[in-house]
């Protein structure tokens, strides 16, 4: 994929040019572009959308449109990822990952991409959805003997929710039993430290590799 088309697709998504974005996505697929690269473009575009929302340039309708657009793009590339995943990689890893978008945040694009990539790599995934309370995470950890938890959040307000969730898991006496990763938006090492999580993921594959490492699989 050329840098020109890469940047063009990011801008089309960020600027809400739905028809053009979908057309270019199909063009890239027809040219044999790596489907995971297209998903990474989606993530980069959503970072821009999120920043514009934080700056009051975009509002809820724009977030909904962006989500709908990326849902369509994800559906276009997901079959390609399934088809190109080695059968060996699809074997059951024996690991279960609990994931959800933290309370106060309703965005699920990034979470859904991570969930899909974990699934095709052989993990069982329990997806709690969006706006998930700390107690809901705690209950699911207890009910399913979870060892890996993924906290997703798109807006900066999610950072406090992630921190509250990690603290609640600690107060429930479960922190030593689980590994916690965070992802979404502008998550970085500083935010990881702030929330008290064990790791952060820049993209879906880094989340998959971290889960493989934690659950004893070769990354």
Residue frames as qw, qx, qy, qz and C-alpha x, y, z in Angstrom:
[[0.000, 0.888, 0.460, 0.000, 0.00, 0.00, 0.00],
 [0.408, 0.471, -0.035, 0.781, 1.42, 3.37, -0.99],
 [0.236, -0.294, -0.463, 0.802, 1.84, 6.06, 1.64],
 [0.191, -0.040, -0.221, -0.956, -0.33, 8.30, -0.52],
 [0.558, -0.310, -0.612, -0.467, -3.29, 5.93, -0.41],
 [0.496, -0.299, -0.683, 0.445, -2.65, 5.20, 3.27],
 [0.103, -0.212, -0.272, 0.933, -2.85, 8.89, 4.15],
 [0.318, -0.125, -0.400, -0.850, -5.76, 9.49, 1.80],
 [0.545, -0.371, -0.727, -0.195, -7.88, 6.80, 3.44],
 [0.363, -0.333, -0.567, 0.660, -7.12, 8.13, 6.92],
 [0.045, 0.134, 0.029, -0.989, -8.21, 11.60, 5.84],
 [0.411, -0.216, -0.591, -0.660, -11.35, 10.34, 4.10],
 [0.512, -0.426, -0.737, 0.118, -12.45, 8.54, 7.25],
 [0.305, -0.335, -0.405, 0.794, -11.56, 11.43, 9.54],
 [0.126, 0.120, -0.140, -0.975, -13.38, 13.89, 7.26],
 [0.516, 0.309, 0.636, -0.483, -16.53, 11.71, 7.17],
 [0.463, 0.444, -0.457, -0.616, -16.30, 11.07, 3.43],
 [0.730, -0.085, 0.628, -0.255, -18.07, 7.73, 3.72],
 [0.847, 0.495, 0.137, -0.137, -18.62, 6.79, 0.07],
 [0.437, 0.775, -0.447, 0.090, -15.09, 7.71, -0.97],
 [0.319, -0.556, 0.728, -0.241, -13.60, 5.89, 2.03],
 [0.815, 0.053, 0.541, -0.201, -15.47, 2.69, 1.25],
 [0.757, 0.648, -0.059, -0.059, -14.52, 2.91, -2.43],
 [0.214, 0.755, -0.599, 0.158, -10.84, 3.32, -1.59],
 [0.574, -0.357, 0.691, -0.255, -11.03, 0.47, 0.90],
 [0.885, 0.295, 0.336, -0.129, -12.39, -1.83, -1.78],
 [0.558, 0.775, -0.292, 0.043, -9.70, -0.62, -4.18],
 [0.119, -0.668, 0.706, -0.204, -6.99, -1.47, -1.65],
 [0.760, -0.091, 0.605, -0.222, -8.52, -4.90, -1.06],
 [0.832, 0.538, 0.107, -0.081, -8.60, -5.55, -4.80],
 [0.379, 0.793, -0.456, 0.142, -4.93, -4.57, -4.98],
 [0.842, -0.025, -0.493, 0.216, -4.07, -7.14, -2.33],
 [0.055, -0.654, 0.404, -0.637, -3.37, -4.79, 0.57],
 [0.318, -0.040, -0.858, 0.401, -2.76, -6.44, 3.94],
 [0.393, -0.662, -0.513, -0.379, -6.14, -6.37, 5.72],
 [0.584, -0.571, -0.364, 0.448, -4.48, -5.72, 9.07],
 [0.317, -0.012, 0.080, 0.945, -2.94, -2.56, 7.56],
 [0.206, -0.503, -0.441, -0.714, -6.44, -1.37, 6.68],
 [0.581, -0.660, -0.476, 0.029, -7.58, -1.99, 10.26],
 [0.538, -0.325, -0.168, 0.759, -4.58, 0.00, 11.47],
 [0.077, 0.279, 0.273, 0.917, -5.67, 2.86, 9.20],
 [0.432, -0.647, -0.515, -0.360, -9.09, 2.69, 10.86],
 [0.623, -0.554, -0.360, 0.420, -7.46, 3.02, 14.26],
 [0.390, -0.091, 0.041, 0.915, -5.34, 5.98, 13.16],
 [0.109, -0.451, -0.416, -0.782, -8.37, 7.71, 11.65],
 [0.528, -0.678, -0.497, -0.124, -10.37, 7.22, 14.83],
 [0.540, -0.347, -0.248, 0.725, -7.57, 8.85, 16.81],
 [0.110, 0.138, 0.201, 0.964, -8.13, 11.96, 14.69],
 [0.383, -0.548, -0.532, -0.520, -11.90, 11.74, 15.07],
 [0.608, -0.560, -0.492, 0.275, -11.50, 11.39, 18.82],
 [0.398, -0.203, -0.113, 0.887, -9.25, 14.44, 19.01],
 [0.091, -0.304, -0.350, -0.882, -11.72, 16.49, 16.99],
 [0.518, -0.607, -0.564, -0.214, -14.45, 15.42, 19.37],
 [0.575, -0.458, -0.358, 0.576, -12.33, 16.45, 22.34],
 [0.242, -0.111, 0.085, 0.960, -11.73, 19.82, 20.64],
 [0.323, 0.587, 0.500, -0.549, -15.49, 20.29, 20.05],
 [0.189, 0.360, -0.533, -0.742, -15.03, 20.16, 16.28],
 [0.446, -0.112, -0.809, -0.367, -17.06, 16.95, 16.12],
 [0.525, -0.229, 0.406, -0.712, -20.07, 15.93, 18.15],
 [0.605, -0.028, 0.761, -0.234, -22.04, 12.73, 18.80],
 [0.778, 0.538, 0.158, -0.283, -23.53, 12.52, 15.26],
 [0.414, 0.728, -0.542, -0.073, -20.02, 12.51, 13.77],
 [0.265, -0.400, 0.857, -0.187, -18.94, 9.78, 16.18],
 [0.741, 0.221, 0.553, -0.310, -21.93, 7.68, 15.19],
 [0.690, 0.681, -0.126, -0.210, -21.19, 8.17, 11.48],
 [0.157, 0.672, -0.723, 0.028, -17.54, 7.29, 11.97],
 [0.489, -0.197, 0.809, -0.259, -18.53, 4.16, 13.87],
 [0.791, 0.417, 0.342, -0.288, -20.94, 3.07, 11.15],
 [0.521, 0.754, -0.376, -0.140, -18.31, 3.69, 8.48],
 [0.007, -0.559, 0.821, -0.115, -15.68, 1.66, 10.29],
 [0.698, 0.021, 0.643, -0.313, -18.16, -1.14, 10.94],
 [0.792, 0.571, 0.055, -0.209, -18.62, -1.44, 7.18],
 [0.353, 0.739, -0.574, 0.024, -14.89, -1.36, 6.55],
 [0.371, -0.402, 0.802, -0.238, -14.26, -3.98, 9.22],
 [0.808, 0.221, 0.475, -0.270, -16.82, -6.29, 7.64],
 [0.663, 0.701, -0.220, -0.143, -15.03, -5.87, 4.30],
 [0.287, 0.659, -0.679, 0.153, -11.64, -6.94, 5.62],
 [0.618, -0.374, 0.592, -0.358, -12.53, -9.47, 8.32],
 [0.958, 0.206, 0.158, -0.125, -13.15, -12.35, 5.87],
 [0.600, 0.674, -0.384, 0.197, -9.70, -11.74, 4.40],
 [0.181, -0.619, 0.660, -0.385, -8.10, -12.02, 7.83],
 [0.829, -0.121, 0.450, -0.310, -9.97, -15.26, 8.51],
 [0.893, 0.447, -0.032, -0.040, -8.91, -16.68, 5.15],
 [0.497, 0.677, -0.445, 0.309, -5.25, -15.82, 5.63],
 [0.482, -0.617, 0.517, -0.346, -4.92, -16.99, 9.23],
 [0.335, 0.305, -0.891, -0.029, -2.95, -20.23, 9.43],
 [0.769, -0.333, -0.452, -0.307, -4.99, -23.18, 10.64],
 [0.625, -0.073, -0.576, 0.522, -2.38, -23.72, 13.33],
 [0.047, 0.154, -0.276, 0.948, -3.01, -20.21, 14.63],
 [0.553, -0.300, -0.241, -0.739, -6.73, -20.90, 14.73],
 [0.618, -0.183, -0.754, 0.122, -6.33, -23.78, 17.14],
 [0.538, -0.787, -0.218, -0.207, -7.74, -23.32, 20.61],
 [0.285, 0.585, -0.515, 0.558, -5.11, -21.66, 22.80],
 [0.573, -0.367, -0.684, 0.262, -6.91, -22.70, 25.95],
 [0.223, -0.159, -0.316, 0.908, -7.04, -19.08, 27.06],
 [0.018, -0.785, -0.603, -0.141, -9.99, -16.82, 27.81],
 [0.249, 0.060, -0.075, 0.964, -9.84, -13.05, 27.61],
 [0.027, -0.766, -0.594, 0.244, -12.39, -10.73, 29.20],
 [0.271, 0.085, 0.209, 0.936, -12.84, -7.44, 27.35],
 [0.003, 0.805, 0.593, -0.024, -15.12, -4.42, 27.52],
 [0.193, 0.564, 0.038, 0.802, -15.32, -0.68, 26.99],
 [0.276, -0.202, -0.628, 0.699, -15.14, 1.03, 30.38],
 [0.017, -0.756, -0.626, 0.189, -18.02, 2.94, 31.92],
 [0.008, -0.793, -0.045, 0.607, -18.78, 6.36, 30.47],
 [0.071, 0.470, -0.614, -0.631, -17.58, 5.38, 27.00],
 [0.769, 0.333, 0.393, -0.378, -19.84, 3.94, 24.30],
 [0.461, 0.670, -0.481, -0.327, -17.29, 3.30, 21.56],
 [0.853, -0.162, 0.490, -0.071, -16.70, -0.25, 20.44],
 [0.706, 0.661, -0.236, -0.099, -14.86, -0.13, 17.09],
 [0.176, 0.646, -0.718, 0.190, -11.40, -0.74, 18.52],
 [0.549, -0.239, 0.707, -0.376, -12.73, -3.29, 21.00],
 [0.873, 0.320, 0.225, -0.292, -14.51, -5.18, 18.26],
 [0.596, 0.665, -0.450, -0.001, -11.37, -5.32, 16.12],
 [0.082, -0.517, 0.797, -0.302, -9.32, -6.67, 19.05],
 [0.726, -0.023, 0.550, -0.412, -12.07, -9.18, 19.87],
 [0.848, 0.482, -0.054, -0.213, -12.09, -10.40, 16.29],
 [0.430, 0.656, -0.607, 0.127, -8.31, -10.74, 16.11],
 [0.349, -0.383, 0.770, -0.373, -8.23, -12.64, 19.41],
 [0.837, 0.160, 0.355, -0.385, -10.92, -14.96, 18.12],
 [0.806, 0.544, -0.217, -0.087, -9.15, -15.83, 14.87],
 [0.268, 0.598, -0.701, 0.280, -5.99, -16.49, 16.88],
 [0.603, -0.077, -0.793, 0.046, -7.70, -19.13, 18.96],
 [0.028, 0.034, -0.622, 0.782, -8.72, -17.30, 22.13],
 [0.188, -0.654, -0.728, -0.077, -12.11, -17.52, 23.75],
 [0.093, 0.196, -0.109, 0.970, -13.33, -13.96, 24.27],
 [0.141, -0.677, -0.692, 0.205, -15.98, -12.77, 26.71],
 [0.145, 0.305, 0.161, 0.927, -17.08, -9.35, 25.45],
 [0.093, -0.513, -0.665, 0.535, -19.01, -7.33, 28.03],
 [0.213, 0.803, 0.477, 0.287, -19.87, -4.59, 25.53],
 [0.244, 0.501, -0.068, 0.828, -19.71, -0.86, 26.23],
 [0.346, -0.598, 0.146, -0.708, -20.15, 1.39, 29.27],
 [0.791, -0.184, -0.579, 0.073, -19.13, -1.49, 31.52],
 [0.450, -0.816, 0.166, -0.323, -19.05, -0.79, 35.25],
 [0.073, 0.557, -0.787, 0.255, -16.14, -1.90, 37.44],
 [0.619, -0.139, 0.639, -0.436, -18.49, -4.28, 39.26],
 [0.876, 0.386, 0.016, -0.287, -19.47, -5.94, 35.99],
 [0.495, 0.601, -0.618, 0.107, -15.79, -6.64, 35.28],
 [0.232, -0.409, 0.771, -0.429, -15.35, -8.01, 38.81],
 [0.794, 0.065, 0.408, -0.445, -18.40, -10.27, 38.53],
 [0.828, 0.495, -0.210, -0.160, -17.23, -11.64, 35.16],
 [0.236, 0.598, -0.733, 0.222, -13.72, -12.31, 36.48],
 [0.439, -0.250, 0.736, -0.451, -15.16, -14.32, 39.38],
 [0.824, 0.236, 0.290, -0.425, -17.72, -16.20, 37.30],
 [0.835, 0.532, -0.128, -0.055, -15.32, -17.21, 34.54],
 [0.800, -0.410, 0.221, 0.378, -11.96, -17.63, 36.30],
 [0.510, 0.837, -0.003, 0.197, -10.45, -14.95, 34.07],
 [0.715, -0.389, 0.063, 0.578, -6.70, -14.30, 34.00],
 [0.314, 0.022, 0.295, 0.902, -6.50, -11.65, 31.25],
 [0.126, 0.794, 0.514, -0.301, -8.66, -8.51, 31.19],
 [0.352, 0.229, 0.331, 0.845, -8.78, -5.94, 28.40],
 [0.015, 0.739, 0.423, -0.523, -10.10, -2.45, 29.16],
 [0.380, 0.383, 0.462, 0.704, -11.02, -0.42, 26.10],
 [0.032, -0.810, -0.347, 0.471, -11.70, 3.30, 25.90],
 [0.512, 0.570, 0.342, 0.544, -11.81, 5.85, 23.11],
 [0.039, -0.901, -0.062, -0.428, -12.20, 9.20, 24.87],
 [0.292, 0.443, -0.566, 0.631, -9.77, 10.70, 27.35],
 [0.578, -0.432, 0.248, -0.646, -12.44, 10.50, 30.04],
 [0.947, -0.037, -0.293, -0.126, -12.03, 6.73, 29.78],
 [0.471, 0.414, -0.611, 0.482, -8.60, 6.96, 31.41],
 [0.317, -0.356, 0.511, -0.715, -10.17, 7.76, 34.78],
 [0.884, -0.062, 0.019, -0.463, -12.66, 4.94, 34.29],
 [0.804, 0.281, -0.506, 0.139, -9.84, 2.54, 33.52],
 [0.156, 0.407, -0.633, 0.640, -8.05, 3.63, 36.68],
 [0.595, -0.246, 0.328, -0.691, -11.24, 3.20, 38.73],
 [0.932, 0.079, -0.219, -0.276, -11.78, -0.26, 37.27],
 [0.625, 0.326, -0.615, 0.353, -8.24, -1.40, 38.07],
 [0.111, -0.359, 0.570, -0.731, -8.61, -0.03, 41.60],
 [0.776, -0.145, 0.123, -0.601, -11.95, -1.81, 42.03],
 [0.890, 0.173, -0.421, -0.028, -10.44, -5.11, 40.87],
 [0.354, 0.370, -0.645, 0.567, -7.64, -4.57, 43.41],
 [0.387, -0.295, 0.426, -0.763, -10.08, -3.80, 46.22],
 [0.891, -0.029, -0.087, -0.444, -12.01, -6.96, 45.34],
 [0.626, -0.475, 0.618, 0.014, -8.85, -8.97, 46.02],
 [0.871, 0.374, 0.318, 0.031, -8.50, -10.09, 42.40],
 [0.256, 0.905, -0.296, -0.167, -5.61, -7.97, 41.15],
 [0.290, -0.557, 0.768, 0.128, -2.94, -10.58, 41.77],
 [0.656, 0.162, 0.737, -0.027, -4.96, -13.12, 39.80],
 [0.588, 0.715, 0.375, 0.059, -5.29, -11.16, 36.56],
 [0.405, -0.140, 0.291, 0.856, -3.20, -9.37, 33.99],
 [0.257, 0.817, 0.415, -0.307, -4.79, -6.15, 32.71],
 [0.395, 0.057, 0.400, 0.825, -4.19, -4.48, 29.37],
 [0.220, 0.740, 0.318, -0.550, -5.65, -1.21, 28.15],
 [0.371, 0.095, 0.586, 0.714, -6.15, 0.12, 24.64],
 [0.167, 0.787, 0.567, 0.176, -7.84, 2.75, 22.53],
 [0.012, -0.995, -0.097, -0.039, -7.50, 6.42, 21.76],
 [0.276, 0.814, -0.402, 0.316, -4.29, 8.04, 22.96],
 [0.872, -0.478, 0.102, 0.002, -3.24, 5.25, 25.30],
 [0.523, 0.638, -0.482, 0.295, 0.52, 5.16, 25.94],
 [0.616, -0.006, -0.645, 0.452, 2.99, 4.16, 28.65],
 [0.038, -0.195, 0.367, -0.909, 2.13, 7.21, 30.75],
 [0.668, -0.203, -0.107, -0.708, -1.56, 6.32, 30.71],
 [0.790, -0.057, -0.610, 0.013, -0.72, 2.70, 31.50],
 [0.376, 0.072, -0.607, 0.697, 1.12, 3.87, 34.58],
 [0.302, -0.199, 0.166, -0.918, -1.72, 6.19, 35.56],
 [0.773, -0.160, -0.265, -0.554, -4.35, 3.46, 35.34],
 [0.523, -0.442, 0.685, -0.248, -2.26, 0.79, 37.02],
 [0.932, 0.296, -0.003, -0.210, -2.63, -1.66, 34.13],
 [0.769, -0.328, 0.448, 0.317, 0.08, -4.17, 33.28],
 [0.412, -0.017, 0.591, 0.693, 0.34, -3.35, 29.57],
 [0.417, 0.647, 0.159, -0.618, -1.12, -1.25, 26.78],
 [0.615, 0.219, 0.660, 0.372, -1.72, -2.11, 23.15],
 [0.042, 0.435, -0.247, -0.865, -1.15, 0.19, 20.20],
 [0.554, 0.207, -0.470, -0.655, -3.12, -2.07, 17.88],
 [0.910, -0.108, 0.009, -0.400, -5.02, -5.34, 17.72],
 [0.854, 0.260, -0.423, 0.156, -2.01, -7.53, 16.96],
 [0.163, 0.467, -0.610, 0.619, -0.02, -6.17, 19.87],
 [0.646, -0.294, 0.325, -0.624, -2.96, -7.12, 22.09],
 [0.962, 0.101, -0.185, -0.172, -2.99, -10.62, 20.61],
 [0.630, 0.410, -0.538, 0.381, 0.76, -11.04, 21.11],
 [0.169, -0.465, 0.545, -0.677, 0.52, -9.83, 24.69],
 [0.839, -0.174, 0.166, -0.489, -2.24, -12.34, 25.41],
 [0.899, 0.249, -0.357, 0.054, -0.13, -15.12, 23.88],
 [0.327, 0.474, -0.600, 0.555, 2.78, -14.15, 26.11],
 [0.416, -0.376, 0.454, -0.693, 0.67, -13.97, 29.24],
 [0.894, -0.044, 0.174, -0.411, -1.10, -17.24, 28.57],
 [0.642, -0.385, 0.644, 0.154, 2.11, -19.10, 27.82],
 [0.783, 0.521, 0.319, 0.119, 1.90, -19.11, 24.03],
 [0.530, -0.135, 0.287, 0.786, 4.78, -18.09, 21.78],
 [0.212, 0.756, 0.149, -0.601, 4.17, -14.57, 20.50]]
